[in-house]
Amino acid sequence: MRSRADFHHPGVRRRSRPGARRRVAVGGLIAILALVVTACGGGATPAPTYPPGSIVVTAKDRKFDLDTIRLKADSEVALVFINRDGDMHNLAIRSRSGFDGDLIFRFDPVGTSTEVLTVGPIPAGTYYFLCEVHPSMRGTVVVQ
């Protein structure tokens, strides 16, 4: 004997198993997401390139990553300043520690960004650098 499910009635659609459509939809969505992720971020991000001989200084967590910056006397050099904080930072070079002494180099404070600046020429000697926004961020500049 045949069951009711075996008869096909014109104009009446058979119901699929509960959840079958949902599983197909979720599977299709996963496949689409996999394609998008592969297309958008499949490769590694290339390392940034800076001018040859650059000095790179990073500000993060209200600290500089360097205590000492070494420069060649009477030469220009590219200074790459990377601010990884939400705070504004800058870097000023002075002839004496803190805000004392002559200003040798400075740039205006910047938010999260990377700035490539030109420093020098500076005569041989010992100088000091600091963030003018957060003066506890400081270090020494040795120019030889």
Secondary structure, DSSP 4 states (H G I P E B T S, - for coil): ---GGG---TT-PPPPPTTHHHHHHHHHHHHHHHHHHHHHH-SPPPPP---TT-EEEEEETTEES-SEEEE-TT--EEEEEEE-SSS-B--EEESSSTT-S-EEEE---BSSEEEEEEE----SEEEEEE-SSSTTSEEEEEE-
